[in-house]
Amino acid sequence: MRTLLALASVSISLLALPGCPLGCSAYSGGSDQVFQRGSNDVIIFCEPDGTFVERLDGQAEVAGFAEVTSAPAQGGDTITATVNGTTTVAFTWTEDTAGDSGAAPELGSGTFTRVNLDQVDLDHANTLCVQLESQPWYAQGGPQ
């Protein structure tokens, strides 16, 4: 019984450690793009399926499909993000020419800056993208 309690105690403490103390399985989310404004506003453009997750401070999470609607040769893509597979526009994202920052007037003033996450943090952020796959609108494959 003591051995079982000791093992349970060690297992719980390992879960609280950052990273993957017991070794990680396959990482995912390597091509996701994470942008942040301030300390609480985040947008994740999920790849390769063209979805997004938006979390703004004090507001409900918004998710849906993101489609590149303009891709100039010099950079500075424009992306239209729609809510939950509908044609309702959540925001129109305009990226700088380097792709390091962007803004969306519908989300208020201020620029979002790309966050370069390490493999573990990117994998954790990708869990939000994976959760979208279980939403009813996801199977529709785009705005309807």
Buried (B, 14 or more C-beta within 10 A) or exposed (E): EEEEEEEEEEEEEEEEEEEEEEEEEEEBBEEBBBBBBEEEBBBBBBBEEBBBBBBBEEEEEBBBBBEEEEEEEEEBBBBBBBBBBBEEBBBBBBBBEEEBBBBBEEBEEEEBBBBEBEBEBBBEBBEBBEEBEEBEBBEEEBBE
